Amino acid sequence: MAGGKGRRMKLSGEKPLLEIGNISMIERVVNALKNASGIDRIVVLTSKHTPKTFEVAKRLLVECLETLGENYISDVQYAVRKLKLGVVLTVAADLPLITGEIVDEVLAKHEKSGKPSSTVMVPFETCGRLGLRVGHTIKVGDRRLVPVGLNVIDGRRIDESELDQEIIVIDREELAVNVNDPEGLKVAQRLSVK
């Protein structure tokens, strides 16, 4: 998912092209997906807001598809329908510290759940420990969780209004760092040199 405007960052350029340790976020995410054993196809979704990202993604030798860039859900639905996709892992381009190992862990947990969709979350405390701002939390039992922008869905069921969903909680700093503001960018830069 690399088609958003990145309004909160107040950038002059495209957010997926921000560099973390001299590597663009989109390249970091694509490399993580290439290093995951459970991924057999990578499609970068861009929009009119991210034409340079489209060009960079093509140079990374992955498929690219331009969406309308209206919002996350409609862009995913468009891609799934157009490309006739089955099980789909969606990854936000602003998760620059994700790894192939994390991707494979998510896919294994999703498959084990037997549910048609999964969303990945980190504990609120992990974000707080890193000094990250959190815009949205979900209370599950006695825990506050933060969605990270990593989801799995059965594309054959993309038109259903509600799907049973597994919440996958992974307490990893790499997942907590979603670059949505300048503070998130600083944290990503700091953690990328560990």
PyMOL CGO cylinders between C-alpha atoms (Angstrom):
from pymol import cmd
from pymol.cgo import CYLINDER

trace = [
    CYLINDER, 0.00, 0.00, 0.00, 1.91, 3.02, -1.30, 0.3, 1, 1, 1, 1, 1, 1,
    CYLINDER, 1.91, 3.02, -1.30, -0.67, 5.42, -2.63, 0.3, 1, 1, 1, 1, 1, 1,
    CYLINDER, -0.67, 5.42, -2.63, -1.50, 7.71, 0.29, 0.3, 1, 1, 1, 1, 1, 1,
    CYLINDER, -1.50, 7.71, 0.29, -0.87, 11.43, 0.44, 0.3, 1, 1, 1, 1, 1, 1,
    CYLINDER, -0.87, 11.43, 0.44, 1.01, 11.38, 3.74, 0.3, 1, 1, 1, 1, 1, 1,
    CYLINDER, 1.01, 11.38, 3.74, -0.79, 14.52, 4.95, 0.3, 1, 1, 1, 1, 1, 1,
    CYLINDER, -0.79, 14.52, 4.95, 0.35, 14.18, 8.57, 0.3, 1, 1, 1, 1, 1, 1,
    CYLINDER, 0.35, 14.18, 8.57, 3.99, 14.24, 7.52, 0.3, 1, 1, 1, 1, 1, 1,
    CYLINDER, 3.99, 14.24, 7.52, 3.61, 17.59, 5.68, 0.3, 1, 1, 1, 1, 1, 1,
    CYLINDER, 3.61, 17.59, 5.68, 6.04, 16.45, 3.00, 0.3, 1, 1, 1, 1, 1, 1,
    CYLINDER, 6.04, 16.45, 3.00, 6.97, 18.03, -0.27, 0.3, 1, 1, 1, 1, 1, 1,
    CYLINDER, 6.97, 18.03, -0.27, 7.78, 14.59, -1.70, 0.3, 1, 1, 1, 1, 1, 1,
    CYLINDER, 7.78, 14.59, -1.70, 6.17, 11.15, -1.55, 0.3, 1, 1, 1, 1, 1, 1,
    CYLINDER, 6.17, 11.15, -1.55, 6.10, 9.40, 1.82, 0.3, 1, 1, 1, 1, 1, 1,
    CYLINDER, 6.10, 9.40, 1.82, 7.02, 5.89, 0.54, 0.3, 1, 1, 1, 1, 1, 1,
    CYLINDER, 7.02, 5.89, 0.54, 10.26, 7.39, -0.76, 0.3, 1, 1, 1, 1, 1, 1,
    CYLINDER, 10.26, 7.39, -0.76, 11.40, 8.69, 2.62, 0.3, 1, 1, 1, 1, 1, 1,
    CYLINDER, 11.40, 8.69, 2.62, 14.72, 7.13, 3.45, 0.3, 1, 1, 1, 1, 1, 1,
    CYLINDER, 14.72, 7.13, 3.45, 15.51, 5.18, 6.59, 0.3, 1, 1, 1, 1, 1, 1,
    CYLINDER, 15.51, 5.18, 6.59, 19.23, 4.51, 6.76, 0.3, 1, 1, 1, 1, 1, 1,
    CYLINDER, 19.23, 4.51, 6.76, 19.67, 5.56, 3.10, 0.3, 1, 1, 1, 1, 1, 1,
    CYLINDER, 19.67, 5.56, 3.10, 17.05, 3.09, 1.86, 0.3, 1, 1, 1, 1, 1, 1,
    CYLINDER, 17.05, 3.09, 1.86, 13.55, 4.20, 0.87, 0.3, 1, 1, 1, 1, 1, 1,
    CYLINDER, 13.55, 4.20, 0.87, 10.67, 2.86, 2.91, 0.3, 1, 1, 1, 1, 1, 1,
    CYLINDER, 10.67, 2.86, 2.91, 9.11, 1.24, -0.15, 0.3, 1, 1, 1, 1, 1, 1,
    CYLINDER, 9.11, 1.24, -0.15, 12.36, -0.58, -0.93, 0.3, 1, 1, 1, 1, 1, 1,
    CYLINDER, 12.36, -0.58, -0.93, 12.64, -1.77, 2.69, 0.3, 1, 1, 1, 1, 1, 1,
    CYLINDER, 12.64, -1.77, 2.69, 9.11, -3.20, 2.61, 0.3, 1, 1, 1, 1, 1, 1,
    CYLINDER, 9.11, -3.20, 2.61, 9.60, -4.84, -0.79, 0.3, 1, 1, 1, 1, 1, 1,
    CYLINDER, 9.60, -4.84, -0.79, 12.87, -6.40, 0.39, 0.3, 1, 1, 1, 1, 1, 1,
    CYLINDER, 12.87, -6.40, 0.39, 11.15, -7.81, 3.49, 0.3, 1, 1, 1, 1, 1, 1,
    CYLINDER, 11.15, -7.81, 3.49, 8.45, -9.35, 1.30, 0.3, 1, 1, 1, 1, 1, 1,
    CYLINDER, 8.45, -9.35, 1.30, 11.06, -10.82, -1.04, 0.3, 1, 1, 1, 1, 1, 1,
    CYLINDER, 11.06, -10.82, -1.04, 12.77, -12.39, 1.99, 0.3, 1, 1, 1, 1, 1, 1,
    CYLINDER, 12.77, -12.39, 1.99, 9.55, -14.00, 3.26, 0.3, 1, 1, 1, 1, 1, 1,
    CYLINDER, 9.55, -14.00, 3.26, 9.07, -17.62, 2.26, 0.3, 1, 1, 1, 1, 1, 1,
    CYLINDER, 9.07, -17.62, 2.26, 5.25, -17.34, 2.30, 0.3, 1, 1, 1, 1, 1, 1,
    CYLINDER, 5.25, -17.34, 2.30, 5.00, -14.63, -0.39, 0.3, 1, 1, 1, 1, 1, 1,
    CYLINDER, 5.00, -14.63, -0.39, 4.64, -15.63, -4.03, 0.3, 1, 1, 1, 1, 1, 1,
    CYLINDER, 4.64, -15.63, -4.03, 3.59, -12.33, -5.59, 0.3, 1, 1, 1, 1, 1, 1,
    CYLINDER, 3.59, -12.33, -5.59, 4.29, -8.70, -4.72, 0.3, 1, 1, 1, 1, 1, 1,
    CYLINDER, 4.29, -8.70, -4.72, 2.10, -5.91, -6.06, 0.3, 1, 1, 1, 1, 1, 1,
    CYLINDER, 2.10, -5.91, -6.06, 2.77, -2.31, -5.07, 0.3, 1, 1, 1, 1, 1, 1,
    CYLINDER, 2.77, -2.31, -5.07, -0.40, -0.23, -5.08, 0.3, 1, 1, 1, 1, 1, 1,
    CYLINDER, -0.40, -0.23, -5.08, 0.20, 3.42, -5.91, 0.3, 1, 1, 1, 1, 1, 1,
    CYLINDER, 0.20, 3.42, -5.91, -2.08, 6.29, -6.89, 0.3, 1, 1, 1, 1, 1, 1,
    CYLINDER, -2.08, 6.29, -6.89, -1.95, 9.66, -8.62, 0.3, 1, 1, 1, 1, 1, 1,
    CYLINDER, -1.95, 9.66, -8.62, -0.42, 10.91, -5.35, 0.3, 1, 1, 1, 1, 1, 1,
    CYLINDER, -0.42, 10.91, -5.35, 2.67, 8.67, -5.70, 0.3, 1, 1, 1, 1, 1, 1,
    CYLINDER, 2.67, 8.67, -5.70, 3.88, 8.59, -9.33, 0.3, 1, 1, 1, 1, 1, 1,
    CYLINDER, 3.88, 8.59, -9.33, 7.57, 8.54, -8.37, 0.3, 1, 1, 1, 1, 1, 1,
    CYLINDER, 7.57, 8.54, -8.37, 6.92, 5.61, -6.04, 0.3, 1, 1, 1, 1, 1, 1,
    CYLINDER, 6.92, 5.61, -6.04, 5.40, 3.75, -9.01, 0.3, 1, 1, 1, 1, 1, 1,
    CYLINDER, 5.40, 3.75, -9.01, 8.65, 4.24, -10.94, 0.3, 1, 1, 1, 1, 1, 1,
    CYLINDER, 8.65, 4.24, -10.94, 10.83, 3.17, -8.01, 0.3, 1, 1, 1, 1, 1, 1,
    CYLINDER, 10.83, 3.17, -8.01, 8.69, 0.06, -7.44, 0.3, 1, 1, 1, 1, 1, 1,
    CYLINDER, 8.69, 0.06, -7.44, 9.04, -0.91, -11.12, 0.3, 1, 1, 1, 1, 1, 1,
    CYLINDER, 9.04, -0.91, -11.12, 12.82, -0.71, -10.76, 0.3, 1, 1, 1, 1, 1, 1,
    CYLINDER, 12.82, -0.71, -10.76, 12.53, -3.07, -7.78, 0.3, 1, 1, 1, 1, 1, 1,
    CYLINDER, 12.53, -3.07, -7.78, 11.11, -5.64, -10.22, 0.3, 1, 1, 1, 1, 1, 1,
    CYLINDER, 11.11, -5.64, -10.22, 7.69, -6.01, -8.66, 0.3, 1, 1, 1, 1, 1, 1,
    CYLINDER, 7.69, -6.01, -8.66, 4.24, -5.57, -10.12, 0.3, 1, 1, 1, 1, 1, 1,
    CYLINDER, 4.24, -5.57, -10.12, 2.69, -2.14, -9.82, 0.3, 1, 1, 1, 1, 1, 1,
    CYLINDER, 2.69, -2.14, -9.82, -0.95, -1.14, -9.98, 0.3, 1, 1, 1, 1, 1, 1,
    CYLINDER, -0.95, -1.14, -9.98, -2.29, 2.39, -9.84, 0.3, 1, 1, 1, 1, 1, 1,
    CYLINDER, -2.29, 2.39, -9.84, -5.48, 2.73, -7.82, 0.3, 1, 1, 1, 1, 1, 1,
    CYLINDER, -5.48, 2.73, -7.82, -7.79, 5.70, -7.39, 0.3, 1, 1, 1, 1, 1, 1,
    CYLINDER, -7.79, 5.70, -7.39, -6.10, 6.55, -4.10, 0.3, 1, 1, 1, 1, 1, 1,
    CYLINDER, -6.10, 6.55, -4.10, -9.41, 7.28, -2.39, 0.3, 1, 1, 1, 1, 1, 1,
    CYLINDER, -9.41, 7.28, -2.39, -8.78, 5.24, 0.76, 0.3, 1, 1, 1, 1, 1, 1,
    CYLINDER, -8.78, 5.24, 0.76, -7.17, 2.06, 2.02, 0.3, 1, 1, 1, 1, 1, 1,
    CYLINDER, -7.17, 2.06, 2.02, -10.25, -0.18, 1.84, 0.3, 1, 1, 1, 1, 1, 1,
    CYLINDER, -10.25, -0.18, 1.84, -11.39, 0.84, -1.64, 0.3, 1, 1, 1, 1, 1, 1,
    CYLINDER, -11.39, 0.84, -1.64, -7.83, 0.57, -2.99, 0.3, 1, 1, 1, 1, 1, 1,
    CYLINDER, -7.83, 0.57, -2.99, -7.46, -2.97, -1.60, 0.3, 1, 1, 1, 1, 1, 1,
    CYLINDER, -7.46, -2.97, -1.60, -10.86, -3.98, -2.96, 0.3, 1, 1, 1, 1, 1, 1,
    CYLINDER, -10.86, -3.98, -2.96, -9.99, -2.58, -6.38, 0.3, 1, 1, 1, 1, 1, 1,
    CYLINDER, -9.99, -2.58, -6.38, -6.69, -4.49, -6.52, 0.3, 1, 1, 1, 1, 1, 1,
    CYLINDER, -6.69, -4.49, -6.52, -8.17, -7.77, -5.30, 0.3, 1, 1, 1, 1, 1, 1,
    CYLINDER, -8.17, -7.77, -5.30, -10.97, -7.62, -7.87, 0.3, 1, 1, 1, 1, 1, 1,
    CYLINDER, -10.97, -7.62, -7.87, -8.83, -6.47, -10.78, 0.3, 1, 1, 1, 1, 1, 1,
    CYLINDER, -8.83, -6.47, -10.78, -6.05, -8.99, -10.16, 0.3, 1, 1, 1, 1, 1, 1,
    CYLINDER, -6.05, -8.99, -10.16, -8.39, -11.78, -8.98, 0.3, 1, 1, 1, 1, 1, 1,
    CYLINDER, -8.39, -11.78, -8.98, -6.30, -12.34, -5.85, 0.3, 1, 1, 1, 1, 1, 1,
    CYLINDER, -6.30, -12.34, -5.85, -6.74, -15.12, -3.30, 0.3, 1, 1, 1, 1, 1, 1,
    CYLINDER, -6.74, -15.12, -3.30, -5.18, -14.73, 0.15, 0.3, 1, 1, 1, 1, 1, 1,
    CYLINDER, -5.18, -14.73, 0.15, -3.73, -11.23, 0.35, 0.3, 1, 1, 1, 1, 1, 1,
    CYLINDER, -3.73, -11.23, 0.35, -1.31, -9.74, 2.85, 0.3, 1, 1, 1, 1, 1, 1,
    CYLINDER, -1.31, -9.74, 2.85, -1.55, -5.96, 2.85, 0.3, 1, 1, 1, 1, 1, 1,
    CYLINDER, -1.55, -5.96, 2.85, 1.44, -4.04, 4.15, 0.3, 1, 1, 1, 1, 1, 1,
    CYLINDER, 1.44, -4.04, 4.15, 1.58, -0.27, 4.52, 0.3, 1, 1, 1, 1, 1, 1,
    CYLINDER, 1.58, -0.27, 4.52, 4.64, 1.27, 2.88, 0.3, 1, 1, 1, 1, 1, 1,
    CYLINDER, 4.64, 1.27, 2.88, 5.27, 3.16, 6.10, 0.3, 1, 1, 1, 1, 1, 1,
    CYLINDER, 5.27, 3.16, 6.10, 6.33, 0.02, 8.03, 0.3, 1, 1, 1, 1, 1, 1,
    CYLINDER, 6.33, 0.02, 8.03, 10.03, 0.36, 7.14, 0.3, 1, 1, 1, 1, 1, 1,
    CYLINDER, 10.03, 0.36, 7.14, 11.39, -2.01, 9.80, 0.3, 1, 1, 1, 1, 1, 1,
    CYLINDER, 11.39, -2.01, 9.80, 9.29, -5.04, 8.88, 0.3, 1, 1, 1, 1, 1, 1,
    CYLINDER, 9.29, -5.04, 8.88, 11.22, -8.22, 8.08, 0.3, 1, 1, 1, 1, 1, 1,
    CYLINDER, 11.22, -8.22, 8.08, 10.60, -11.39, 6.11, 0.3, 1, 1, 1, 1, 1, 1,
    CYLINDER, 10.60, -11.39, 6.11, 10.62, -13.29, 9.40, 0.3, 1, 1, 1, 1, 1, 1,
    CYLINDER, 10.62, -13.29, 9.40, 7.76, -11.14, 10.75, 0.3, 1, 1, 1, 1, 1, 1,
    CYLINDER, 7.76, -11.14, 10.75, 5.80, -11.58, 7.52, 0.3, 1, 1, 1, 1, 1, 1,
    CYLINDER, 5.80, -11.58, 7.52, 6.15, -15.38, 7.73, 0.3, 1, 1, 1, 1, 1, 1,
    CYLINDER, 6.15, -15.38, 7.73, 5.09, -15.32, 11.40, 0.3, 1, 1, 1, 1, 1, 1,
    CYLINDER, 5.09, -15.32, 11.40, 1.96, -13.34, 10.53, 0.3, 1, 1, 1, 1, 1, 1,
    CYLINDER, 1.96, -13.34, 10.53, 1.06, -15.66, 7.65, 0.3, 1, 1, 1, 1, 1, 1,
    CYLINDER, 1.06, -15.66, 7.65, 1.53, -18.75, 9.83, 0.3, 1, 1, 1, 1, 1, 1,
    CYLINDER, 1.53, -18.75, 9.83, -0.65, -17.33, 12.61, 0.3, 1, 1, 1, 1, 1, 1,
    CYLINDER, -0.65, -17.33, 12.61, -3.30, -16.30, 10.10, 0.3, 1, 1, 1, 1, 1, 1,
    CYLINDER, -3.30, -16.30, 10.10, -3.40, -19.75, 8.52, 0.3, 1, 1, 1, 1, 1, 1,
    CYLINDER, -3.40, -19.75, 8.52, -3.57, -21.43, 11.93, 0.3, 1, 1, 1, 1, 1, 1,
    CYLINDER, -3.57, -21.43, 11.93, -6.55, -19.22, 12.92, 0.3, 1, 1, 1, 1, 1, 1,
    CYLINDER, -6.55, -19.22, 12.92, -8.70, -20.56, 10.07, 0.3, 1, 1, 1, 1, 1, 1,
    CYLINDER, -8.70, -20.56, 10.07, -10.41, -17.17, 9.81, 0.3, 1, 1, 1, 1, 1, 1,
    CYLINDER, -10.41, -17.17, 9.81, -10.92, -15.25, 6.55, 0.3, 1, 1, 1, 1, 1, 1,
    CYLINDER, -10.92, -15.25, 6.55, -9.12, -12.15, 7.81, 0.3, 1, 1, 1, 1, 1, 1,
    CYLINDER, -9.12, -12.15, 7.81, -6.49, -11.10, 10.32, 0.3, 1, 1, 1, 1, 1, 1,
    CYLINDER, -6.49, -11.10, 10.32, -5.15, -7.81, 11.56, 0.3, 1, 1, 1, 1, 1, 1,
    CYLINDER, -5.15, -7.81, 11.56, -1.82, -7.38, 13.28, 0.3, 1, 1, 1, 1, 1, 1,
    CYLINDER, -1.82, -7.38, 13.28, -1.48, -5.28, 16.42, 0.3, 1, 1, 1, 1, 1, 1,
    CYLINDER, -1.48, -5.28, 16.42, 1.19, -4.39, 18.94, 0.3, 1, 1, 1, 1, 1, 1,
    CYLINDER, 1.19, -4.39, 18.94, 0.67, -3.65, 22.63, 0.3, 1, 1, 1, 1, 1, 1,
    CYLINDER, 0.67, -3.65, 22.63, 0.10, 0.03, 23.38, 0.3, 1, 1, 1, 1, 1, 1,
    CYLINDER, 0.10, 0.03, 23.38, 2.96, -0.11, 25.90, 0.3, 1, 1, 1, 1, 1, 1,
    CYLINDER, 2.96, -0.11, 25.90, 5.44, -0.95, 23.14, 0.3, 1, 1, 1, 1, 1, 1,
    CYLINDER, 5.44, -0.95, 23.14, 4.55, 2.25, 21.29, 0.3, 1, 1, 1, 1, 1, 1,
    CYLINDER, 4.55, 2.25, 21.29, 4.77, 4.25, 24.49, 0.3, 1, 1, 1, 1, 1, 1,
    CYLINDER, 4.77, 4.25, 24.49, 8.19, 2.79, 25.33, 0.3, 1, 1, 1, 1, 1, 1,
    CYLINDER, 8.19, 2.79, 25.33, 9.44, 3.97, 21.93, 0.3, 1, 1, 1, 1, 1, 1,
    CYLINDER, 9.44, 3.97, 21.93, 7.93, 7.44, 22.32, 0.3, 1, 1, 1, 1, 1, 1,
    CYLINDER, 7.93, 7.44, 22.32, 5.51, 6.97, 19.41, 0.3, 1, 1, 1, 1, 1, 1,
    CYLINDER, 5.51, 6.97, 19.41, 2.23, 8.81, 19.12, 0.3, 1, 1, 1, 1, 1, 1,
    CYLINDER, 2.23, 8.81, 19.12, -0.76, 6.54, 18.83, 0.3, 1, 1, 1, 1, 1, 1,
    CYLINDER, -0.76, 6.54, 18.83, -3.86, 7.68, 17.00, 0.3, 1, 1, 1, 1, 1, 1,
    CYLINDER, -3.86, 7.68, 17.00, -6.08, 4.64, 17.46, 0.3, 1, 1, 1, 1, 1, 1,
    CYLINDER, -6.08, 4.64, 17.46, -6.22, 1.86, 20.02, 0.3, 1, 1, 1, 1, 1, 1,
    CYLINDER, -6.22, 1.86, 20.02, -8.49, -1.13, 20.44, 0.3, 1, 1, 1, 1, 1, 1,
    CYLINDER, -8.49, -1.13, 20.44, -9.28, -2.70, 23.78, 0.3, 1, 1, 1, 1, 1, 1,
    CYLINDER, -9.28, -2.70, 23.78, -9.20, -6.49, 23.74, 0.3, 1, 1, 1, 1, 1, 1,
    CYLINDER, -9.20, -6.49, 23.74, -9.87, -7.94, 27.16, 0.3, 1, 1, 1, 1, 1, 1,
    CYLINDER, -9.87, -7.94, 27.16, -7.69, -5.96, 29.52, 0.3, 1, 1, 1, 1, 1, 1,
    CYLINDER, -7.69, -5.96, 29.52, -5.14, -4.98, 26.85, 0.3, 1, 1, 1, 1, 1, 1,
    CYLINDER, -5.14, -4.98, 26.85, -4.87, -1.83, 24.74, 0.3, 1, 1, 1, 1, 1, 1,
    CYLINDER, -4.87, -1.83, 24.74, -3.65, -2.71, 21.27, 0.3, 1, 1, 1, 1, 1, 1,
    CYLINDER, -3.65, -2.71, 21.27, -2.52, -0.63, 18.32, 0.3, 1, 1, 1, 1, 1, 1,
    CYLINDER, -2.52, -0.63, 18.32, -3.20, -1.69, 14.69, 0.3, 1, 1, 1, 1, 1, 1,
    CYLINDER, -3.20, -1.69, 14.69, 0.02, -1.56, 12.68, 0.3, 1, 1, 1, 1, 1, 1,
    CYLINDER, 0.02, -1.56, 12.68, -1.05, -1.54, 9.00, 0.3, 1, 1, 1, 1, 1, 1,
    CYLINDER, -1.05, -1.54, 9.00, -0.49, -5.22, 8.33, 0.3, 1, 1, 1, 1, 1, 1,
    CYLINDER, -0.49, -5.22, 8.33, -3.52, -7.35, 7.45, 0.3, 1, 1, 1, 1, 1, 1,
    CYLINDER, -3.52, -7.35, 7.45, -4.46, -10.60, 5.76, 0.3, 1, 1, 1, 1, 1, 1,
    CYLINDER, -4.46, -10.60, 5.76, -7.71, -11.20, 3.90, 0.3, 1, 1, 1, 1, 1, 1,
    CYLINDER, -7.71, -11.20, 3.90, -9.20, -13.95, 1.77, 0.3, 1, 1, 1, 1, 1, 1,
    CYLINDER, -9.20, -13.95, 1.77, -9.64, -12.09, -1.51, 0.3, 1, 1, 1, 1, 1, 1,
    CYLINDER, -9.64, -12.09, -1.51, -12.46, -14.40, -2.56, 0.3, 1, 1, 1, 1, 1, 1,
    CYLINDER, -12.46, -14.40, -2.56, -14.52, -12.82, 0.22, 0.3, 1, 1, 1, 1, 1, 1,
    CYLINDER, -14.52, -12.82, 0.22, -13.58, -9.20, -0.46, 0.3, 1, 1, 1, 1, 1, 1,
    CYLINDER, -13.58, -9.20, -0.46, -17.18, -8.14, -1.14, 0.3, 1, 1, 1, 1, 1, 1,
    CYLINDER, -17.18, -8.14, -1.14, -18.58, -9.40, 2.17, 0.3, 1, 1, 1, 1, 1, 1,
    CYLINDER, -18.58, -9.40, 2.17, -19.47, -6.56, 4.52, 0.3, 1, 1, 1, 1, 1, 1,
    CYLINDER, -19.47, -6.56, 4.52, -18.27, -8.37, 7.65, 0.3, 1, 1, 1, 1, 1, 1,
    CYLINDER, -18.27, -8.37, 7.65, -15.70, -11.10, 8.09, 0.3, 1, 1, 1, 1, 1, 1,
    CYLINDER, -15.70, -11.10, 8.09, -14.66, -13.02, 11.16, 0.3, 1, 1, 1, 1, 1, 1,
    CYLINDER, -14.66, -13.02, 11.16, -11.28, -11.58, 12.06, 0.3, 1, 1, 1, 1, 1, 1,
    CYLINDER, -11.28, -11.58, 12.06, -8.29, -12.88, 13.99, 0.3, 1, 1, 1, 1, 1, 1,
    CYLINDER, -8.29, -12.88, 13.99, -6.33, -10.33, 16.00, 0.3, 1, 1, 1, 1, 1, 1,
    CYLINDER, -6.33, -10.33, 16.00, -2.67, -11.25, 15.87, 0.3, 1, 1, 1, 1, 1, 1,
    CYLINDER, -2.67, -11.25, 15.87, -0.65, -9.59, 18.62, 0.3, 1, 1, 1, 1, 1, 1,
    CYLINDER, -0.65, -9.59, 18.62, 3.09, -9.42, 18.05, 0.3, 1, 1, 1, 1, 1, 1,
    CYLINDER, 3.09, -9.42, 18.05, 5.16, -7.45, 20.53, 0.3, 1, 1, 1, 1, 1, 1,
    CYLINDER, 5.16, -7.45, 20.53, 7.95, -6.30, 18.21, 0.3, 1, 1, 1, 1, 1, 1,
    CYLINDER, 7.95, -6.30, 18.21, 9.36, -2.79, 18.02, 0.3, 1, 1, 1, 1, 1, 1,
    CYLINDER, 9.36, -2.79, 18.02, 9.77, -3.20, 14.26, 0.3, 1, 1, 1, 1, 1, 1,
    CYLINDER, 9.77, -3.20, 14.26, 5.99, -3.47, 13.90, 0.3, 1, 1, 1, 1, 1, 1,
    CYLINDER, 5.99, -3.47, 13.90, 5.23, -0.59, 16.25, 0.3, 1, 1, 1, 1, 1, 1,
    CYLINDER, 5.23, -0.59, 16.25, 7.13, 1.85, 14.06, 0.3, 1, 1, 1, 1, 1, 1,
    CYLINDER, 7.13, 1.85, 14.06, 4.62, 3.09, 11.52, 0.3, 1, 1, 1, 1, 1, 1,
    CYLINDER, 4.62, 3.09, 11.52, 5.99, 6.33, 10.03, 0.3, 1, 1, 1, 1, 1, 1,
    CYLINDER, 5.99, 6.33, 10.03, 2.97, 8.63, 10.18, 0.3, 1, 1, 1, 1, 1, 1,
    CYLINDER, 2.97, 8.63, 10.18, 4.59, 11.72, 11.69, 0.3, 1, 1, 1, 1, 1, 1,
    CYLINDER, 4.59, 11.72, 11.69, 8.06, 13.25, 12.12, 0.3, 1, 1, 1, 1, 1, 1,
    CYLINDER, 8.06, 13.25, 12.12, 8.49, 11.53, 15.50, 0.3, 1, 1, 1, 1, 1, 1,
    CYLINDER, 8.49, 11.53, 15.50, 7.83, 8.14, 13.92, 0.3, 1, 1, 1, 1, 1, 1,
    CYLINDER, 7.83, 8.14, 13.92, 10.44, 8.91, 11.29, 0.3, 1, 1, 1, 1, 1, 1,
    CYLINDER, 10.44, 8.91, 11.29, 13.01, 9.73, 13.99, 0.3, 1, 1, 1, 1, 1, 1,
    CYLINDER, 13.01, 9.73, 13.99, 12.27, 6.49, 15.83, 0.3, 1, 1, 1, 1, 1, 1,
    CYLINDER, 12.27, 6.49, 15.83, 12.59, 4.51, 12.60, 0.3, 1, 1, 1, 1, 1, 1,
    CYLINDER, 12.59, 4.51, 12.60, 15.93, 6.17, 11.87, 0.3, 1, 1, 1, 1, 1, 1,
    CYLINDER, 15.93, 6.17, 11.87, 17.18, 5.40, 15.39, 0.3, 1, 1, 1, 1, 1, 1,
    CYLINDER, 17.18, 5.40, 15.39, 16.08, 1.74, 15.34, 0.3, 1, 1, 1, 1, 1, 1,
    CYLINDER, 16.08, 1.74, 15.34, 17.39, 1.10, 11.83, 0.3, 1, 1, 1, 1, 1, 1,
    CYLINDER, 17.39, 1.10, 11.83, 20.98, 1.46, 13.04, 0.3, 1, 1, 1, 1, 1, 1,
    CYLINDER, 20.98, 1.46, 13.04, 20.69, -1.13, 15.85, 0.3, 1, 1, 1, 1, 1, 1,
]
cmd.load_cgo(trace, "trace")
